[in-house]
Structure formats: C-alpha cells, structure tokens
Amino acid sequence: MRDFLPEQMKKKQFIEDYIRKVFESYGFEPLQTPIVEEFDLLSAKGSGGEAVKDEIYYFKDKSDRELGLRYDLTVPLGRIVATNPNLGKPFKRYCIGQVYRYDRPQAKRYREFTQADIDIVGVKSVYADFEIIQISADIMRGLGFDFKIVLNNRKVLEELSIKMGVKQEQIKDCFRSLDKLDKIGENGVEKELKEKGIETRILGQIEANSFEQTKDYLKDSEALKELETLLKLSKENNLKEVEFDLSLARGLEYYTDNVFEIKLKEGPSVGAGGRYDKLIELYGGQDNPAVGISFGVDRLYDTLEKTLIIGSNSDVFIAVLSNEAYSIAFKLASKIRQTGIGVEVDLMQRNMKKNFEYAEKKGIGFVIVLGENEIKAKKFRLKNTQTREEKEFSFEDVSDVLQMLKPK
C-alpha cells in the first residue's frame, strides 16, 4: 500500500476525473459500495470460490462474523442488482474506488489499489460488449496511450479445448493455467497442464492464434459468431487497436462469454473485463445478463506519472503584508473565487521575497500584494510571475482582473 502526496494525487485524480467524464458521456451513472463485504459473498462459487481466502484480506469482526475487503467492484455490483430487482434496464453504472488483494508484494503490484469500473446489466446483445470496448478505446486514446485491446470468448476457447482433447470437467483448471501464459510462458503452462493431467494440444492452437483456423474447427458456434460480430464492429468503427487473442481466458470464474483485456504496447495490462451472465442469478437475483470492464487506475498512473504535468489548483496568490490587510484580502479572494478562479491567501505572514518564491514553486501564475499602501489607495497590483507584467486595479474592478488572467 502507498501514500499519494499532493503532487502525485493531483495526477491520479486527473486520470480518475477523465475516466469519469468518458463514462458519464455514455450515460453511465455513479454507484458506491462498502469496502467490507461478507466473506460468503466474496467466496461464493462462481465468483472467488473458497480458495479466495488466501488471496484477500479476510477477518472476523467483534460479533464473530466472517468478512473480507472487496477484491474487485464487480462482486458488490452483483449483490446490488440481486437485491434491487426493480432497477431500470439497462442498468449502466460506474464505480471508482479502492479494492484490496493480499498478493505477495512485487514491483508495481499493490495490495490496495484503485479500480474504475463500468458495467451494463440487463442486455444480452453483443452491442453492449462493443460499447464497453468503444469506451475503453476512448479513454486510452484520450490519455495518450499506445495500446491494444485483445478479445476472445470463453465459450469459443472451451469448445476448441474440448475438440483438442480437454475433458469438460478439466476446463476450469485448464483456463486457470492458460491465464498464466503472460506470467510463466508457454513452457510453464505446458508443464502445469501435464501435471494436472490435461491434454496440451490447445497450446498449439493458441500459438497459431488464427481466427480463420478457429472458424474451421467451430463452424456452427454461436459464441464464435458473437466474437466475429465484435471484431467486425471494431473494424467498421475504426478501432484499429482491437485484436483477436485466443490465449485470453481471464482467471475469474464468473466470466461466461466475450472477454477483453487492455494492454500497453510497452507495458502491462491496464484493464480487463468481459461478460458474466450468471453472476447476479448466483447471488439470488433474477436472470440478468451483464458485461463490464475494470481499469487499473494505479497502473495508468504509474505509466503517466513522469510525463503528466498538472498545474496548481490556485491561479492567484495574495501576499498580505500587514494584519490590517487580512480582512480586505479575504474579501478580495472571495470576490475573485466567485468568478471561477482559484485563489490562495498567504497564511504564513512571510516577507515579499519568500511569498514570491512560494508562488513560483507551486506554479501559481499571478500574485497580488496587499499592505497598508494598497488599503489607503484602495488599489492593488496584479503581477504575472512568469512575464513580470503588472497591472493596477481598484478593489471594485474584480471583473477587469479576469482579462489579465485569461490565457492569450
């Protein structure tokens, strides 16, 4: 876990705000859920499973209830929809919040991290899947990333695996191993499959990664037709970053059909998701198809941290040179803030030199000096800290100040 100091937090907040803006532009609405959930929910078959106890923050409270910190934002969404059957459909929600996993500490892997999720509940059509992909591309392009979005369908992979000799009861174990291809490589996965007694021929098909070859094997597959529709829509809508990737399985059990992952060209995966049509029903809700994706905000931040430059929250700094000037300074600051401009008032009672140094260090573009002379004259000077240009204004001319503050 880590702290974000103000300079870092402004960058992280910028990323979150941009993601939120794109989510809302597609009609998604905010949702908040508790960080703590009942362990029965987190470990339900089809979500995390009983083995999830080793991977999450699990504990008992003072009433001896088994609880855990949420490890994603999808499981709480499933609970919300299951217990609120009258939600209008489609239910399009987004959630940006902290999640927790008890991973072994590694570089760039955190036990507390921020996810930004969108989900569409109540739509079976593949068009909902495409909207999720379209949103993902908008966010990644808008933040300036060089990326690709890889697609697959778990049913397609399952059907092909069975054709390659994997038994139906081995599919989940097979997918868990395939999901490690990026981490341990083909040889590592092959070894693991053999240890589990699972046929390894599927690895040859994954290595070929041929959509046409997959079509030859699965001619009448409805799942393959859905995947083909997604790829076609992506091409027609100029989403050149979208690619077919037969190796994509996704480790979580609740995914049912199309799955997707966002990968940086020179870096890690920064987002993933897919369709999970059975999860809400599993929690006692009505039959509700659903699809969504989750962005790893921390991974986006880690990639952008060195290149992203965020200015000061304040546009103007008021240096106050006497106690008598403070009341005037606060009134003036309030007037300027009402025009939408950020103003910071000197609270340290520093001298002029140190106030200017402070403003420049924080990147505040303009300084107003208020002392006894300014109060007597009922005028103040506004100074540009970069150009050193100065202009004089009366205390009543706040609207005129805007002309100098506006970028030319």
C-alpha positions as MATLAB code, in Angstrom:
seq = 'MRDFLPEQMKKKQFIEDYIRKVFESYGFEPLQTPIVEEFDLLSAKGSGGEAVKDEIYYFKDKSDRELGLRYDLTVPLGRIVATNPNLGKPFKRYCIGQVYRYDRPQAKRYREFTQADIDIVGVKSVYADFEIIQISADIMRGLGFDFKIVLNNRKVLEELSIKMGVKQEQIKDCFRSLDKLDKIGENGVEKELKEKGIETRILGQIEANSFEQTKDYLKDSEALKELETLLKLSKENNLKEVEFDLSLARGLEYYTDNVFEIKLKEGPSVGAGGRYDKLIELYGGQDNPAVGISFGVDRLYDTLEKTLIIGSNSDVFIAVLSNEAYSIAFKLASKIRQTGIGVEVDLMQRNMKKNFEYAEKKGIGFVIVLGENEIKAKKFRLKNTQTREEKEFSFEDVSDVLQMLKPK';
ca = [
       0.000    0.000    0.000;
       1.233    3.525   -0.576;
       0.573    7.184    0.094;
      -0.048    9.728   -2.647;
       1.371   13.149   -1.781;
      -0.452   16.167   -3.292;
       1.718   16.359   -6.437;
       1.103   12.656   -7.074;
      -2.550   12.729   -6.049;
      -3.339   15.539   -8.497;
      -2.099   13.342  -11.338;
      -4.056   10.332  -10.102;
      -7.154   12.486   -9.661;
      -6.753   13.875  -13.185;
      -6.815   10.302  -14.556;
      -9.874    9.402  -12.453;
     -11.694   12.589  -13.486;
     -11.010   11.943  -17.170;
     -12.255    8.355  -16.900;
     -15.363    9.568  -15.052;
     -16.026   12.153  -17.773;
     -15.904    9.498  -20.519;
     -18.089    7.099  -18.518;
     -20.744    9.774  -17.994;
     -20.648   10.820  -21.665;
     -22.005    7.343  -22.488;
     -24.851    7.627  -19.971;
     -23.312    5.699  -17.058;
     -24.250    6.773  -13.530;
     -22.206    6.549  -10.302;
     -22.539    3.844   -7.660;
     -20.732    3.398   -4.348;
     -20.460    0.185   -2.334;
     -18.784   -0.613    1.012;
     -15.169   -1.728    1.140;
     -16.158   -4.520    3.568;
     -18.326   -7.402    2.331;
     -19.466  -10.677    3.877;
     -16.987  -13.448    3.157;
     -19.803  -15.708    1.904;
     -20.364  -13.243   -0.937;
     -16.679  -12.923   -1.830;
     -16.153  -16.682   -1.726;
     -19.366  -17.769   -3.480;
     -18.882  -20.478   -6.074;
     -18.626  -18.773   -9.435;
     -17.086  -15.588   -8.030;
     -13.942  -16.054   -5.942;
     -14.519  -19.532   -4.558;
     -13.429  -20.752   -1.103;
      -9.748  -20.560   -2.153;
     -10.078  -16.772   -2.379;
      -9.481  -16.614    1.392;
      -5.734  -16.901    0.752;
      -5.808  -14.024   -1.754;
      -7.861  -11.388    0.076;
      -7.974   -9.571    3.402;
     -10.147  -11.934    5.451;
     -11.049  -11.350    9.101;
     -13.730  -11.747   11.768;
     -15.308   -8.745   13.472;
     -16.278   -8.372   17.160;
     -19.515  -10.281   16.512;
     -17.505  -13.165   15.008;
     -18.870  -12.521   11.509;
     -16.671  -13.620    8.622;
     -15.828  -10.602    6.475;
     -13.380   -9.543    3.800;
     -12.217   -6.437    1.980;
     -13.622   -6.327   -1.551;
     -11.143   -7.593   -4.147;
     -12.988   -6.072   -7.106;
     -16.044   -3.900   -7.801;
     -18.000   -6.457   -9.837;
     -18.960   -8.806   -6.990;
     -20.539   -5.940   -4.964;
     -22.399   -4.884   -8.124;
     -23.799   -8.415   -8.405;
     -25.094   -8.140   -4.833;
     -26.644   -4.716   -5.525;
     -28.532   -5.888   -8.612;
     -29.616   -9.154   -6.979;
     -31.147   -7.295   -4.013;
     -32.705   -4.486   -6.088;
     -34.851   -6.291   -8.685;
     -36.685   -3.114   -9.743;
     -33.645   -1.346  -11.196;
     -34.414    0.008  -14.670;
     -32.756   -1.769  -17.584;
     -30.266   -1.311  -18.973;
     -28.638   -0.558  -15.644;
     -25.463    1.315  -16.608;
     -23.296    2.097  -13.637;
     -19.722    3.143  -12.978;
     -17.734    2.927   -9.773;
     -14.260    4.273   -8.976;
     -12.854    3.048   -5.679;
     -10.272    1.160   -3.639;
     -10.001   -2.632   -3.737;
      -7.724   -4.981   -1.788;
      -5.819   -8.173   -2.546;
      -3.358   -9.988   -0.336;
      -0.840  -10.517   -3.138;
       2.811  -11.212   -2.481;
       4.464   -7.760   -2.719;
       6.074   -7.232   -6.136;
       7.159   -4.259   -8.207;
       4.136   -2.273   -9.402;
       1.676   -4.660   -7.697;
      -0.152   -3.229   -4.715;
      -2.354   -4.671   -2.001;
      -4.525   -1.558   -2.074;
      -5.272   -0.073   -5.479;
      -7.946    1.861   -7.335;
     -10.232    0.382   -9.963;
     -12.521    2.266  -12.328;
     -15.400    0.025  -13.427;
     -18.273    0.258  -15.865;
     -20.963   -2.357  -16.272;
     -24.105   -2.784  -18.347;
     -26.713   -5.021  -16.721;
     -29.802   -6.408  -18.434;
     -28.557   -6.501  -22.042;
     -27.824   -9.834  -23.712;
     -26.879   -8.321  -27.072;
     -23.256   -8.197  -28.178;
     -23.784   -4.477  -28.825;
     -23.374   -3.862  -25.098;
     -19.995   -5.625  -25.272;
     -18.995   -3.365  -28.142;
     -19.948   -0.209  -26.246;
     -17.619   -1.302  -23.428;
     -14.800   -1.731  -25.963;
     -15.563    1.639  -27.557;
     -15.427    3.382  -24.171;
     -12.128    1.668  -23.391;
     -10.600    2.910  -26.642;
     -11.858    6.461  -25.988;
     -10.223    6.514  -22.547;
      -6.912    5.087  -23.689;
      -6.709    7.385  -26.713;
      -7.713   10.417  -24.647;
      -4.964    9.745  -22.096;
      -2.422    9.376  -24.901;
      -1.532    5.698  -24.538;
      -0.094    3.392  -27.199;
      -2.264    0.326  -26.573;
      -4.199   -2.622  -27.909;
      -7.452   -4.274  -26.831;
      -7.387   -8.050  -27.169;
     -10.626  -10.039  -27.447;
     -11.643  -13.635  -27.006;
     -14.696  -15.643  -25.960;
     -14.504  -18.189  -23.156;
     -17.076  -20.424  -24.845;
     -15.003  -20.385  -28.030;
     -11.904  -21.329  -26.046;
     -13.885  -24.002  -24.196;
     -15.323  -25.503  -27.397;
     -11.907  -25.526  -29.037;
     -10.239  -27.012  -25.953;
     -12.724  -29.897  -25.910;
     -12.014  -30.519  -29.611;
      -8.331  -30.635  -28.683;
      -8.956  -33.352  -26.068;
      -9.512  -31.397  -22.846;
     -12.274  -33.004  -20.755;
     -15.293  -30.891  -19.758;
     -14.547  -31.278  -16.045;
     -10.978  -30.023  -16.643;
     -11.968  -26.761  -18.339;
     -11.750  -24.505  -15.259;
      -8.337  -25.860  -14.289;
      -7.223  -25.548  -17.902;
      -8.300  -21.893  -18.052;
      -6.518  -21.084  -14.781;
      -3.314  -22.374  -16.298;
      -3.850  -20.633  -19.650;
      -4.396  -17.361  -17.797;
      -0.747  -17.597  -16.650;
       0.719  -17.572  -20.184;
       1.932  -13.968  -19.781;
       3.497  -14.770  -16.411;
       5.164  -18.192  -16.824;
       5.242  -18.611  -20.612;
       4.144  -21.485  -22.834;
       6.626  -23.983  -21.379;
       5.500  -23.209  -17.846;
       1.828  -23.593  -18.777;
       2.514  -26.823  -20.685;
       4.266  -28.259  -17.638;
       1.384  -27.223  -15.385;
      -1.232  -28.763  -17.716;
       0.673  -32.043  -17.830;
       0.908  -32.110  -14.029;
      -2.875  -31.722  -13.924;
      -3.325  -34.489  -16.497;
      -4.784  -32.067  -19.078;
      -4.231  -32.513  -22.832;
      -1.832  -29.821  -24.110;
      -2.771  -29.684  -27.823;
      -4.781  -26.490  -27.204;
      -1.432  -24.680  -26.773;
      -0.661  -25.270  -30.462;
      -3.911  -23.562  -31.471;
      -3.217  -20.685  -29.097;
       0.262  -20.230  -30.542;
      -1.210  -20.124  -34.094;
      -3.814  -17.580  -32.902;
      -5.714  -17.862  -36.197;
      -9.339  -16.710  -36.227;
      -9.898  -18.392  -39.609;
      -8.487  -21.691  -38.343;
     -10.704  -21.409  -35.256;
     -13.716  -20.880  -37.564;
     -12.830  -24.056  -39.459;
     -12.916  -26.040  -36.223;
     -16.081  -24.386  -34.841;
     -18.236  -23.744  -37.909;
     -21.639  -23.555  -36.164;
     -20.518  -21.924  -32.904;
     -22.856  -19.139  -31.743;
     -20.118  -17.854  -29.446;
     -17.758  -17.564  -32.393;
     -20.390  -15.601  -34.334;
     -20.646  -13.129  -31.421;
     -16.885  -12.732  -31.346;
     -16.824  -12.212  -35.100;
     -19.508   -9.508  -34.763;
     -17.356   -7.700  -32.180;
     -14.306   -7.797  -34.433;
     -16.386   -6.601  -37.402;
     -17.919   -3.706  -35.427;
     -14.455   -2.702  -34.237;
     -13.125   -2.619  -37.774;
     -16.122   -0.653  -39.082;
     -15.734    1.907  -36.274;
     -12.007    2.445  -36.853;
     -10.910    0.732  -33.638;
      -7.617   -0.418  -35.110;
      -6.306   -1.279  -31.667;
      -8.710   -4.249  -31.318;
      -7.209   -7.708  -31.930;
      -8.240  -11.369  -31.599;
      -6.231  -13.278  -28.965;
      -7.140  -16.915  -28.434;
      -4.921  -17.135  -25.334;
      -7.129  -14.751  -23.359;
      -9.059  -16.749  -20.760;
      -9.423  -14.456  -17.691;
      -8.800  -16.138  -14.357;
     -12.017  -15.256  -12.539;
     -14.663  -17.947  -12.820;
     -17.649  -15.668  -13.256;
     -16.846  -14.727  -16.884;
     -19.083  -16.585  -19.343;
     -18.646  -15.342  -22.942;
     -16.682  -12.490  -24.537;
     -13.649  -11.340  -22.563;
     -11.276   -8.455  -23.240;
      -8.039   -7.006  -21.952;
      -6.320   -3.652  -22.493;
      -2.560   -3.902  -22.873;
       0.059   -1.195  -23.256;
       2.335   -1.709  -26.249;
       5.371   -1.371  -23.986;
       3.982   -2.342  -20.623;
       1.473   -4.340  -18.597;
      -2.249   -4.942  -18.825;
      -4.117   -1.877  -17.522;
      -7.725   -3.035  -17.857;
      -9.782   -6.173  -18.320;
     -13.324   -7.446  -18.272;
     -15.969   -9.372  -20.103;
     -19.447  -10.844  -19.979;
     -20.720  -12.519  -16.799;
     -24.311  -13.582  -17.438;
     -24.731  -15.900  -14.408;
     -23.226  -13.936  -11.524;
     -26.340  -11.991  -10.463;
     -28.514  -15.102  -10.581;
     -25.879  -16.856   -8.463;
     -26.460  -14.276   -5.716;
     -30.194  -14.960   -5.669;
     -31.201  -12.316   -8.194;
     -33.192  -12.597  -11.387;
     -31.654  -13.849  -14.619;
     -29.642  -10.770  -15.623;
     -27.021  -10.766  -18.382;
     -24.166   -8.345  -17.704;
     -20.920   -7.107  -19.207;
     -18.257   -4.736  -17.942;
     -14.622   -3.750  -17.712;
     -12.290   -2.548  -14.987;
      -9.377   -0.119  -15.396;
      -6.395   -0.311  -13.065;
      -6.028    3.373  -12.203;
      -2.714    2.781  -10.396;
      -1.193    1.162  -13.464;
      -2.345    4.048  -15.642;
      -0.875    6.447  -13.087;
       2.463    4.591  -12.868;
       2.816    4.836  -16.640;
       1.882    8.533  -16.871;
       3.473    9.796  -13.649;
       6.719   11.092  -15.177;
       5.158   12.732  -18.231;
       1.908   14.098  -16.812;
       2.165   17.721  -15.661;
      -0.658   19.145  -13.561;
      -0.630   22.837  -12.640;
      -1.538   24.457   -9.352;
      -5.135   24.478   -8.133;
      -4.701   28.215   -7.487;
      -4.410   30.855  -10.202;
      -3.738   33.795   -7.858;
      -1.748   34.155   -4.630;
      -2.459   37.093   -2.309;
       0.593   38.181   -0.288;
      -0.539   40.031    2.838;
       1.935   42.469    4.390;
       0.021   43.662    7.454;
      -2.535   42.348    9.918;
      -4.922   45.142    8.925;
      -4.905   43.905    5.331;
      -6.155   40.391    6.086;
      -9.852   41.231    6.178;
      -9.532   43.015    2.812;
      -7.513   40.066    1.439;
     -10.185   37.533    2.393;
     -12.951   39.675    0.883;
     -10.976   40.171   -2.333;
     -10.181   36.462   -2.561;
     -13.883   35.586   -2.188;
     -14.859   38.018   -4.953;
     -12.295   36.565   -7.350;
     -13.253   32.961   -6.494;
     -16.864   33.740   -7.415;
     -15.660   34.217  -10.995;
     -14.334   30.632  -11.044;
     -10.685   31.450  -10.373;
      -8.716   29.694   -7.638;
      -7.151   31.995   -5.044;
      -4.772   31.214   -2.172;
      -4.198   33.715    0.642;
      -0.845   33.901    2.468;
      -1.372   32.389    5.929;
       2.296   32.276    6.972;
       2.867   36.061    7.057;
       6.109   35.698    5.120;
       8.038   38.576    3.591;
       7.633   39.552   -0.068;
      10.604   37.568   -1.365;
       9.524   34.325    0.285;
       5.916   34.787   -0.867;
       7.027   35.144   -4.488;
       9.282   32.090   -4.143;
       6.368   30.109   -2.703;
       4.041   31.147   -5.547;
       6.602   30.272   -8.211;
       7.393   26.902   -6.613;
       3.689   25.994   -6.588;
       3.248   27.171  -10.158;
       0.780   29.938   -9.261;
       0.772   32.336  -12.188;
      -0.260   35.612  -10.524;
       0.444   37.430   -7.253;
      -1.459   40.271   -5.563;
       0.344   42.253   -2.863;
      -1.754   43.840   -0.106;
      -0.291   46.138    2.531;
      -1.039   49.477    4.182;
      -0.334   51.474    0.995;
      -2.764   49.366   -1.073;
      -5.501   49.737    1.551;
      -5.098   53.531    1.656;
      -5.140   53.830   -2.136;
      -7.976   51.278   -2.414;
      -5.989   49.716   -5.264;
      -3.862   46.620   -5.742;
      -1.329   45.406   -8.301;
      -1.630   42.036  -10.042;
       1.730   40.624  -11.148;
       2.393   37.812  -13.625;
       5.091   35.643  -12.038;
       6.376   34.465  -15.433;
       6.416   37.654  -17.528;
       6.710   40.093  -14.572;
       3.950   42.165  -16.197;
       1.976   44.220  -13.670;
      -1.389   45.989  -13.760;
      -3.187   48.080  -11.196;
      -6.851   47.565  -10.281;
      -9.255   49.038   -7.774;
     -10.902   46.718   -5.259;
     -14.168   47.143   -7.163;
     -12.689   46.094  -10.534;
     -12.601   42.356   -9.969;
     -14.244   41.659  -13.338;
     -11.374   43.536  -15.045;
      -8.883   41.199  -13.362;
     -10.275   38.378  -15.497;
      -8.928   39.979  -18.664;
      -5.367   39.691  -17.386;
      -5.866   36.155  -16.065;
      -7.294   34.759  -19.291;
      -4.649   32.997  -21.413;
      -3.825   34.891  -24.570;
];
